[in-house]
Amino acid sequence: MMESTKIFAAAICLDLAVCSALHYVAKFGLPPSLSPSGWQSLAQIWMLAGLRWALVRLFCVVLTKPGSKAVLHRCVTAICLLGPVYESGLLVLFEKHPEHWSGSLSSPGKTLIAATATAIASLFWEVNFPDSRGDACGMSNGTERKQRARALFMRVIRYSIPDALFLCGAFVFLAFAVICEMFIPFYTGKVIDILGSHYQPTSFVTAIFYMGLFSMGSSVGAGLRGGLFMCSLSRLNKRVRVMLFQALVKQEIGFFEVTKTGDLTSRLSTDTTLMSQSVAMNVNILLRSLINMVGVLVLMVSLSWKLTLVTFIEFPLIAISQKIYNNRYEKLSKEVQDSIAQANDTAGECVAGIRTVRSFNTERSEARRYDDRIMVTHDLKTRRDTVRAVYLLFSRLVTLAIQFLMLYYGRQLIKRGEMSTGNLVSFILYQENMGSNVMSVVYICGNMLNSVGAAAKVFEYLDREPQVSTQEELQPETLRGHVQFQDLTFSYPTRPDRPALKGFSLEMKPGHMTALVGASGGGKSTCVSLLERFYQPQEGEILLDGQPLHRYQHKYLHSMVAMVGQEPVLFSGSIRDNIAYGLTDCPPGEGAGSCPQGKRPRLHQQTGARVCFGTDVGERGSQLSGGQKQRIAIARALIRQPQVLILDEVTSSLDTESEHMIQQALASCPSQTLLVIAHRLKTVEKADQIVVIDQGQVLEQGTHQELMDKKGNYYKLRERLFSENNSSGSADHSKPPSQ
Ligand SMILES: Nc1ncnc2c1ncn2[C@@H]1O[C@H](COP(=O)(O)OP(=O)(O)OP(=O)(O)O)[C@@H](O)[C@H]1O
């Protein structure tokens, strides 16, 4: 950077010396043959600029290393071009001839001002549009990114194929509306001309008629185009959302542990919408602006090519300011969105835990926490609005300056008889149109990349293959329910370095009840999760009737292996809906308790549910007690008549009577393999085998009596549990172990 600055300063000095020499030679009239006027001196100015450029460029090339900063060379070129472009503009637009053959900017003072202005402009350019072609690595990254963006965009287009009819119709109406729109300013100018000169009623009526016709055409076309585009947008959006949702629910449980819920919901809502917009909305606006730009340009040039040249000054300024504004505004908007999400999280957390908040008297601190979050959002919004205000001010000033320049120059053209007043009015209307089209194109180009970025995020999840596969097809006619855990080692995806199970082996026979006991965090629930295929063990495997668990068909496995978890989850709807959840052979009119297949137990009795089946359970079962929820969850599992039933601490919220009923229900299915995790002594005692687990390993295994006789871990654990149960007033009235 320092080296480039030094070389640039040296190049400016050299250029200054050359320009000064030329200036003084020209000023003192030497040689006189080189003092023509008009176009000839303009040609000389361009030639001299070319020579200046070659000399200064050579100087820079010699001093810099190969492949060094391209900005230096661009800067030098801009300085050398400034003079000739300025002189050409004066001659073409105002017919003002150059003062002399070296150009009016060649005096030392003006050369220095021109160099400083160019340096500032270049710096501004480089800061806002960093050079990606400078180094090989940047180039390959940039090209790769563009190729990826193109591939993604093409994929979004492929997803839009089912809406091709809507899109084609929309494009036809778009072109129609734009063409009609373009003629309105033309006829406006015509009307003004008719009114301002010799008024002829026929011409006036004809012009007004055409104006009205084109206005109507443009409105009808725009309406139909908008409708068709919106229709294709919402169809695509719906399709992608459903596909994404299907892909997400297929993922393994570990995926949901490492991915934040907010991430998933924003992909489903914001990103899918952005992705759909990339085709329907953006292509719509882009095409409309491009067609409009080309048409308007042709009409502007036909009205006055000189005035068109003047308006060209505005477009780079608009494009650059719009691009800078877009970047800043989008960055701040994203921050605003994030801060709103955080504030919502804070409010949601507080509402969800309102009982805890109330009992700890933290209402005020929670309100303060929310206030802090809202303040962050407020500050960000203020910054975003300031950026918008500055941008609007700048763009209005630029537009105003250009319009002033255009009116000044337009007046000169009218005076010279090169243009009519009506033409000038039409031209100004076209120019405004052109400005807004340039803004739209720049905006859409930026937005397209955003949409493609959103599409990339959506495709990432759409293409993701679940790590726990659900593609296998094994579904034998009968299943005995013989389960073997063989030397399992497993760590959770969020804690890969801390195994939850280490070399874990266990056998569960059909018709037998196995009870897992042990200290909290020992790995009991992990065994259940693996048996439910929520995760894939890293080592070892689980066999069901001698076949690896992963070979069974997904639906078959979950109809044969059912689980009731520690915290049963219910979905909003009636109790009947929740019990029949996922069942297709249960007619909606009949209660779950009267489902076909006589073998099915009478659930309302078994589960002790004293509420009607049609009762609404509320969101996540919030209108039921813990015990009622558990009974419904048990009924939901039992109605499937699973061959392997897992109860993970389910009886913890039940009263003795309900627990007794459930024990009876379980006893009515003698061939079932039952796996129970329980702290209640009565449940454990009845088990055919009790397995004591600690730190992911089996410590002891046997019947209650065998383990009691052994006086090992189970004996100690039971003693502790008994005293805990007693002190907490538990419903368990077992006797203490005999010493
Ligand atoms: N989803 C998870 N991600 C990461 N680690 C987990 C996860 N679930 C459990 N663990 C860890 O795995 C170990 C075994 O947990 P597990 O839930 O199997 O114990 P548990 O014996 O069922 O305990 P409890 O009786 O308290 O329910 C613990 O160290 C726990 O912190």
PDBQT file of the ligand as one rigid body, heavy atoms in Angstrom, charges set to zero:
ROOT
HETATM    1  N1  LIG A 801     -28.932 -35.104  23.962  1.00  0.00    +0.000 N 
HETATM    2  C1  LIG A 801     -27.805 -35.203  24.624  1.00  0.00    +0.000 A 
HETATM    3  N2  LIG A 801     -26.686 -34.592  24.182  1.00  0.00    +0.000 NA
HETATM    4  C2  LIG A 801     -25.533 -34.700  24.832  1.00  0.00    +0.000 A 
HETATM    5  N3  LIG A 801     -25.371 -35.415  25.942  1.00  0.00    +0.000 NA
HETATM    6  C3  LIG A 801     -26.438 -36.049  26.453  1.00  0.00    +0.000 A 
HETATM    7  C4  LIG A 801     -27.713 -35.975  25.827  1.00  0.00    +0.000 A 
HETATM    8  N4  LIG A 801     -28.592 -36.694  26.538  1.00  0.00    +0.000 NA
HETATM    9  C5  LIG A 801     -27.899 -37.206  27.579  1.00  0.00    +0.000 A 
HETATM   10  N5  LIG A 801     -26.610 -36.813  27.527  1.00  0.00    +0.000 N 
HETATM   11  C6  LIG A 801     -25.554 -37.187  28.430  1.00  0.00    +0.000 C 
HETATM   12  O1  LIG A 801     -25.387 -38.589  28.343  1.00  0.00    +0.000 OA
HETATM   13  C7  LIG A 801     -25.182 -39.155  29.627  1.00  0.00    +0.000 C 
HETATM   14  C8  LIG A 801     -26.263 -40.223  29.885  1.00  0.00    +0.000 C 
HETATM   15  O2  LIG A 801     -27.508 -39.574  29.932  1.00  0.00    +0.000 OA
HETATM   16  P1  LIG A 801     -28.881 -40.355  30.093  1.00  0.00    +0.000 P 
HETATM   17  O3  LIG A 801     -29.974 -39.377  29.821  1.00  0.00    +0.000 OA
HETATM   18  O4  LIG A 801     -28.835 -41.586  29.262  1.00  0.00    +0.000 OA
HETATM   19  O5  LIG A 801     -28.855 -40.707  31.627  1.00  0.00    +0.000 OA
HETATM   20  P2  LIG A 801     -29.977 -41.373  32.516  1.00  0.00    +0.000 P 
HETATM   21  O6  LIG A 801     -29.333 -42.519  33.174  1.00  0.00    +0.000 OA
HETATM   22  O7  LIG A 801     -31.189 -41.667  31.704  1.00  0.00    +0.000 OA
HETATM   23  O8  LIG A 801     -30.270 -40.193  33.555  1.00  0.00    +0.000 OA
HETATM   24  P3  LIG A 801     -31.640 -39.841  34.314  1.00  0.00    +0.000 P 
HETATM   25  O9  LIG A 801     -31.944 -40.959  35.264  1.00  0.00    +0.000 OA
HETATM   26  O10 LIG A 801     -31.309 -38.578  35.028  1.00  0.00    +0.000 OA
HETATM   27  O11 LIG A 801     -32.675 -39.660  33.277  1.00  0.00    +0.000 OA
HETATM   28  C9  LIG A 801     -25.234 -38.003  30.621  1.00  0.00    +0.000 C 
HETATM   29  O12 LIG A 801     -23.886 -37.627  30.901  1.00  0.00    +0.000 OA
HETATM   30  C10 LIG A 801     -25.939 -36.893  29.873  1.00  0.00    +0.000 C 
HETATM   31  O13 LIG A 801     -25.441 -35.637  30.270  1.00  0.00    +0.000 OA
ENDROOT
TORSDOF 0
